[in-house]
Amino acid sequence: MNGKLMNIKYSFLCALVVVLFSCQQPGVNSTGSEYMPDMGHSIAYEANYYNYYYHNTWGSEDEYYEYAKPKLPVKGTVPRTNAVGNAVYAYGNTEEERARATAELIDNPYPITDAGIAGAKDLYNIYCGICHGEKGDGAGYLVREDGGKYPVQPANLLLEEFVNASNGRYYHAIMHGKNMMGAYKDKLNYEERWQVIHYIRSLQAKELKLEYNESVNTLNEVDVPAATLAVHHSSAEKHMMDEGHDAHQVSDHHDESHH
């Protein structure tokens, strides 16, 4: 009987210890006791972020650090941003740099194609048309009476000034914005920006009863053949791409004088 009583007392004490230990409260530097901690603390590592949790049992802290610490990029990788997180672009956000981009970025690196223009139409209507208008006339939804009032009139891209503007003028505006217009370099990738420029040109051509398609361009004929344009980039862009910068973030479209 005494032995049975002792067993009961022993079992009770064991259960009490387990309960008390399980209910241990966390302290300043202690998480307390947790049931199945791996369910509450992921053992997965995140690249370039050190969040080792001491209850992880799959490996040592040193092993975790080796996995999580920054690695060299895979050979051939093209960086999207520079060291401070900004898109790599050869021209700064000043009027002097805007003038330089306008003068130097002349040719569109992509040939005119019907498919490219068709795809760019949706991009233009989403990101540009709300202000510049579906026709490019500066009467977008945000400035029409049914859409509300806008503090500054968006640029009318059909005016002679913008028809005669170089591609660099649009290119720089999308990278840095202009007046009330913010930058759109994070919305459109490299090719999309240039294709939207093509679409803007097609709107201008339509207004002037001219042709702008993969067969003929009577809006702003250039000396560089279309086949060459497919692989041609302005010298500044090509230099940056040769250096391994992101072609995705090196350029942009959108008219400089949007708002």
C-alpha positions in Angstrom: 0.0 0.0 0.0 2.9 2.3 0.9 4.5 1.5 -2.4 1.4 2.3 -4.3 1.1 5.6 -2.4 4.7 6.5 -3.2 4.0 5.8 -6.8 1.0 8.1 -6.8 3.1 10.8 -5.1 5.9 10.4 -7.5 3.6 10.5 -10.5 2.0 13.6 -9.1 5.3 15.3 -8.5 6.4 14.5 -12.1 3.2 15.8 -13.5 3.6 19.0 -11.4 7.1 19.5 -12.6 6.1 19.0 -16.2 3.2 21.5 -15.8 5.3 24.1 -14.1 8.1 23.7 -16.7 5.6 23.9 -19.6 4.1 27.1 -18.2 7.5 28.8 -17.7 7.1 32.5 -18.5 9.3 34.2 -21.1 11.8 36.7 -19.8 13.8 39.6 -21.3 16.2 37.3 -23.2 14.2 34.1 -22.9 11.3 32.9 -24.9 10.2 30.6 -22.1 9.4 27.0 -22.8 7.5 26.2 -26.0 5.8 23.1 -27.2 7.1 22.2 -30.7 9.0 25.5 -31.2 9.8 24.7 -34.8 6.1 25.2 -35.6 6.3 28.8 -34.2 9.8 29.6 -35.5 10.6 28.7 -39.0 13.8 26.7 -39.5 14.0 28.0 -43.1 16.7 30.5 -43.7 16.2 33.7 -45.6 19.0 34.9 -47.9 20.9 38.0 -46.7 18.9 38.0 -43.4 20.2 36.5 -40.1 17.4 35.2 -37.9 18.8 32.1 -36.3 16.7 30.6 -33.6 18.5 28.6 -31.0 15.8 25.8 -30.9 16.6 24.9 -34.5 18.0 21.4 -34.4 18.9 20.8 -38.0 22.3 22.4 -37.8 24.6 24.7 -35.8 24.5 28.4 -35.7 27.7 28.6 -37.8 26.1 26.4 -40.4 23.0 28.6 -40.5 25.1 31.7 -40.9 26.9 30.2 -43.9 23.6 29.7 -45.5 22.1 33.1 -44.7 25.1 35.4 -45.4 25.3 37.2 -48.7 26.6 35.3 -51.6 28.2 36.3 -54.9 25.6 36.4 -57.7 25.4 33.6 -60.2 27.6 34.2 -63.2 25.7 36.1 -65.8 23.2 37.6 -63.3 22.1 41.1 -64.3 21.5 43.4 -61.2 18.3 45.2 -60.9 19.5 47.9 -58.6 22.7 49.5 -57.5 24.3 49.4 -54.0 21.8 51.9 -52.6 18.7 50.4 -54.1 18.2 52.8 -56.9 17.8 51.8 -60.5 21.0 52.1 -62.5 20.5 55.0 -64.9 23.2 57.1 -66.5 21.3 60.4 -66.2 20.5 62.2 -63.0 17.4 64.0 -61.9 18.4 67.5 -62.9 17.4 69.7 -65.8 21.0 69.5 -67.2 20.8 65.7 -67.1 17.3 65.8 -68.6 18.7 67.9 -71.5 21.6 65.5 -71.9 19.3 62.4 -72.0 17.0 64.2 -74.5 19.9 64.9 -76.8 21.7 61.5 -76.5 18.8 58.9 -76.3 17.6 59.1 -79.8 16.8 55.7 -81.2 14.3 53.3 -79.8 16.2 50.0 -79.2 13.2 47.9 -80.2 11.8 47.8 -83.8 8.2 48.9 -84.4 6.0 45.8 -84.4 2.2 45.5 -84.4 2.4 43.1 -81.5 4.5 45.4 -79.5 2.2 48.3 -80.0 -0.8 46.2 -79.2 0.7 45.1 -75.9 1.8 48.6 -75.0 -1.7 49.9 -75.5 -2.8 48.3 -72.2 0.2 49.5 -70.4 -0.3 53.0 -71.7 -3.9 53.1 -70.7 -3.1 51.8 -67.2 -0.2 54.0 -66.4 -0.3 57.0 -68.8 -3.8 57.3 -70.1 -5.4 58.2 -66.8 -3.7 61.6 -67.1 -2.5 62.0 -70.7 -5.7 60.5 -72.1 -6.4 57.5 -74.2 -5.8 59.5 -77.3 -2.7 61.2 -75.8 -4.5 64.6 -75.8 -3.9 65.4 -72.1 -7.6 64.8 -71.2 -7.3 61.7 -69.1 -9.8 60.4 -66.6 -8.2 62.3 -63.7 -8.7 65.7 -65.4 -12.1 65.1 -67.0 -15.2 66.4 -65.2 -16.4 62.9 -64.5 -13.1 61.9 -62.9 -12.3 65.0 -60.9 -10.0 68.0 -61.1 -6.3 67.9 -61.4 -4.1 70.7 -60.2 -1.9 70.8 -63.3 -2.9 70.0 -66.9 -1.1 66.9 -68.2 0.9 67.3 -71.3 -0.9 67.0 -74.6 1.3 64.5 -76.4 -0.3 65.3 -79.7 1.2 68.8 -79.8 4.0 69.5 -82.3 6.4 70.0 -79.4 6.0 66.4 -78.3 5.7 64.9 -81.7 9.1 66.4 -82.5 10.6 65.5 -79.1 13.3 62.9 -79.0 12.7 59.5 -77.4 15.1 60.6 -74.7 12.7 63.2 -73.5 10.1 60.5 -72.8 12.7 58.1 -71.6 14.1 60.5 -68.9 10.6 61.5 -67.7 9.6 58.0 -66.9 12.8 57.4 -65.0 12.6 60.5 -62.8 9.2 62.0 -63.4 8.5 65.6 -64.4 6.7 68.3 -62.4 3.6 66.7 -60.9 4.3 63.4 -62.6 6.2 60.9 -60.5 8.6 58.3 -61.8 7.3 55.1 -63.3 10.5 53.1 -63.6 9.3 50.7 -61.0 6.0 50.1 -62.9 7.4 49.2 -66.4 10.3 47.1 -67.2 12.9 48.0 -69.8 11.2 46.7 -72.9 7.8 47.8 -71.7 9.0 51.4 -71.4 10.3 51.5 -75.0 7.2 49.7 -76.3 5.0 52.4 -74.7 7.1 55.0 -76.5 6.2 53.2 -79.7 2.5 53.4 -78.7 2.7 57.1 -78.0 4.3 57.6 -81.4 1.4 55.6 -83.0 -1.1 57.9 -81.3 0.7 60.9 -82.7 0.8 59.4 -86.1 -2.9 58.6 -86.0 -3.7 62.2 -85.1 -1.6 63.4 -88.1 -3.0 60.9 -90.5 0.4 59.2 -90.8 1.6 55.7 -90.6 3.5 54.1 -87.7 3.7 50.4 -87.9 6.1 47.5 -88.6 5.6 48.1 -92.4 6.2 51.9 -92.6 6.9 54.8 -90.4 6.1 58.2 -91.9 5.9 60.0 -88.5 9.6 60.2 -87.6 11.6 58.3 -90.2 15.1 57.5 -89.0 18.2 56.5 -90.9 18.8 53.4 -88.8 17.1 50.3 -90.4 14.5 48.5 -88.2 16.6 45.4 -88.2 19.5 47.3 -86.7 17.3 48.9 -84.1 16.4 45.5 -82.8 20.0 45.1 -81.4 21.0 48.8 -81.2 21.0 50.7 -78.0 22.2 54.3 -77.4 25.9 54.4 -76.5 25.1 55.3 -72.9 22.7 52.4 -72.4 24.9 49.9 -74.2 27.8 50.9 -72.0 25.7 50.3 -68.8 24.4 47.0 -70.1 27.9 45.9 -71.0 28.9 46.7 -67.4 26.3 44.3 -66.2 23.6 46.8 -65.2 20.0 46.0 -65.5 18.5 46.5 -68.9 15.2 46.3 -67.0 15.9 49.4 -65.1 18.1 51.4 -67.4 15.4 53.3 -69.4 11.9 54.4 -69.6 9.2 56.0 -71.7 6.5 58.5 -70.6 6.6 62.1 -71.7 8.8 64.4 -69.7 6.2 67.1 -69.4 3.3 64.9 -68.2 1.8 67.3 -65.7 
